[in-house]
Every structure is written in structure tokens, then in C-alpha cells.
Amino acid sequence: MKKIFVIALLIFISNTVLNAETIKPKKTPLKKLSKQLGNGELIKINSYQTSDYKGIMEGWYKESPIIVDALITYPKGEGPFPLLLIVHSSGGADEFTANWLEFMRDQQKPLLDMGIATMYLDNFSARGAKHTYTDQSKASIWSTYIDVFMALEYLSKDPKINIKKVGVSGYSRGGNLSIMAAEKRLRDILVSKDLYFAASQPRSAECGITGMFRNPTPVKETKIWYVHGLAEDYTLPGPCVDIMEKMQAKGADIRIDLREGWYHLFTGNYEPEIEKRTQYFWKCPNFYTEDDGNPNKEFIDLIIKNTKIKNLDEFNELSRKNPRKAFKTMFKGLKKENCIGKGVTEGGNHGKTFMPEYLAFWKENLLN
């Protein structure tokens, strides 16, 4: 009887922590990645859930803890070593193991040979998602921003890592994570103010519909090299260029690099092709986070028009009680607006030509 009570109590606590929404984690692909690479230690990182920045600003995220997976590999020697945090896109951590995206794995050996440790971060498996490119509501992008800073905090306690020389890189959703890793407001709330990423290399991010800060506040210690293809029909470059220029105006060290004729996922080892199932959002109204932590009025008005949400206060309350449901509600509003399209161009076979520039960036900013 006592055992039954304890089990029931644990189930109750688990469901309460997840705000009454049970999450069924999926098996992380990082185990397969470790076998492919022939190295690495699987680790767990404490993180949190939120639907938007308001949940971070108000501290609601602490009510929804979660544990995410990562794979860390150290170079030969005693350290402390610099480290590159590698994050995935909406394709999920399966991208790290995919035959069509060898770039994700091919970068590791030269990084290790240079003396740079690597960490591959899985944002989705613990949240019960394999990928989100056919339904972006499966995992809140703001929750994954938290993951990046929780990984930085984890590394700050690792004596083998030089915490002043940690970089972050990813494309698409991973590009968003790499940009927001240099956002001072997030850093100051989530981790110690003396922590920062030394460098960031985002590619092909989506900055128009993901709630990026309208007025970004950069961590000036983070050097950013932003790359985006001008042939994009998935995540258009304009909104991200606007964000980058705003960050530059506030003192951020950013190089904006726009490549003529390059599409999304340009490091994929295949020629450009149409991915019919992938959602794009550039026809939707812009979604920005204002200085008060709320979504812009135009976006909230869209949610009120197309869902059962009656006002901003009601949306914020849902964000606190059930961040996953709040995030899904936002996408429900967009779907009813009929602004989400499908079918984008991906690929490019530029991985091998891009790699030398990529490695040179890390050599310059993590080893010097």
C-alpha cells in the first residue's frame, strides 16, 4: 500500500511540474551519434520550459523543469579546453547522425585536433519531439533558448573547460539559438552575469515570426558571424539582417555575410531540392517581443481573433500554467490566419567549401 502511495505521489508531482501536461520523452539520437563519432560522453543538463520571454522574465519557467540530453567530447590532454556547442534545427538531433548532413559530424575531428572540445545538444527528445519542421508548435523555441544557457552554466562547473572560450553554432532554429545566446536580458536572468559565449556562428535563422526582441540588447563580449543565403524561400534574410544591424548599433561585434544563390541548409551534402512538408511563415504578421516582455500588439490581436484567448492577461496566465499549450495556441492562431505555407528549397552542397572558413572562425575566436 505504501509503495502504491509513493508511486501515485511521484506521478502527481511529475504531472504538476509539467503543468498538467504529461511529456513522453523520446530516445535521444546522441547515442547513435556517439557510435558514429567513436567518442563522447552522454550527459544530462537541467533545463526548463516556457512559451515565451514573459515566462522567463517573471520566473514562471522555474515551475516547469526538464532534463535535456547532450554529448560532450574532450580533446587529448588535460585542459582546460575551449568548447564549441553545436545545436540542431527544427529537424532535431537526428540531423547530427544524418547521411545528408555530414557537415555536423565532419567538423568534430578538426575541432578536436585544434584542441577544441565539442558538445552536441538535443533540445527535442526530452520534450517528446523528434522534429518540428512539419509542426513548429511541438517544442517552444524559447524553451530551447533556456537550454543553451543551461548548457553554458553546466560547462562553467566543468574544470576541463575554459568557460571564457565557449562558442555556439547552428542553422535555422539552431541559428536562432546562436543569436539569442548573445542576448543580455536572457543571460542576466538565467545564469551568472559573468558568463558569456565568446563567439557565435548562426546560419539561416528565422527572425520574423519567432518572438525575437524588437530591441535586442547584445552581450558585447560575444563575437558573431552571421551567414544567410540570399536565395532563401524558407527563412528570409531581411528580418535577421534587421536584428543584426540593431545589435551592431548597440556595440555588438557582428559580421553579416549574405551569400548570393545560397538556399536554406546550404551545408547539406546534396543539391538544392524542394522539401514539400516543411512549413514556412514569412507570409504571417511579424511576431516580436517588446521591452515589457509581451508579444507585440499585432500578434496578440491575431491570437485573440483566432483562438479562445480573450486578452493579453489570459494569454500570460496560460503561459504560466501550461507553457506548451500556450505555445500551441499561438500556432493555432497562425493556422487560422491562413498564413503558414508549405514547400521550401533546401540544400546546396556548400558544406566542404564552407568548412575552412568555419574552422578558421573558431580558431581565431576560441584559441586566441
C-alpha positions, 0 to 999 in steps of 0.5 A: 500500500505504501509503495502504491502511495509513493508511486501515485505521489511521484506521478502527481508531482511529475504531472504538476511540474509539467503543468498538467501536461504529461511529456513522453520523452523520446530516445535521444539520437546522441547515442547513435551519434556517439557510435558514429563519432567513436567518442563522447560522453552522454550527459544530462543538463537541467533545463526548463520550459516556457512559451515565451520571454514573459515566462522567463522574465517573471520566473514562471519557467522555474515551475516547469523543469526538464532534463535535456540530453547532450554529448560532450567530447574532450580533446587529448590532454588535460585542459582546460579546453575551449568548447564549441556547442553545436545545436540542431534545427527544427529537424532535431538531433537526428540531423547530427547522425544524418547521411545528408548532413555530414557537415555536423559530424565532419567538423568534430575531428578538426575541432578536436585536433585544434584542441577544441572540445565539442558538445552536441545538444538535443533540445527535442527528445526530452520534450517528446519531439523528434522534429518540428519542421512539419509542426513548429508548435511541438517544442517552444523555441524559447524553451530551447533558448533556456537550454543553451544557457543551461548548457553554458552554466553546466560547462562553467562547473566543468574544470576541463573547460575554459568557460571564457572560450565557449562558442555556439553554432547552428542553422535555422532554429539552431541559428536562432539559438546562436543569436539569442545566446548573445542576448543580455536580458536572457543571460542576466536572468538565467545564469551568472552575469559573468558568463558569456559565449565568446563567439557565435556562428548562426546560419539561416535563422528565422527572425520574423515570426519567432518572438525575437526582441524588437530591441535586442540588447547584445552581450558585447563580449560575444563575437558573431558571424552571421551567414544567410543565403540570399536565395532563401524561400524558407527563412528570409534574410531581411528580418535577421539582417534587421536584428543584426544591424540593431545589435551592431548599433548597440556595440555588438561585434557582428559580421553579416555575410549574405551569400548570393544563390545560397538556399536554406541548409546550404551545408547539406551534402546534396543539391538544392531540392524542394522539401514539400512538408516543411512549413514556412511563415514569412507570409504571417504578421511579424511576431516580436517581443517588446521591452515589457516582455509581451508579444507585440500588439499585432500578434496578440490581436491575431491570437485573440481573433483566432483562438479562445484567448480573450486578452493579453492577461489570459494569454500570460496566465496560460503561459504560466500554467501550461507553457506548451499549450500556450505555445500551441495556441499561438500556432493555432492562431497562425493556422487560422490566419491562413498564413503558414505555407508549405514547400521550401528549397533546401540544400546546396552542397556548400558544406566542404567549401564552407568548412575552412572558413568555419574552422578558421572562425573558431580558431581565431575566436576560441584559441586566441 
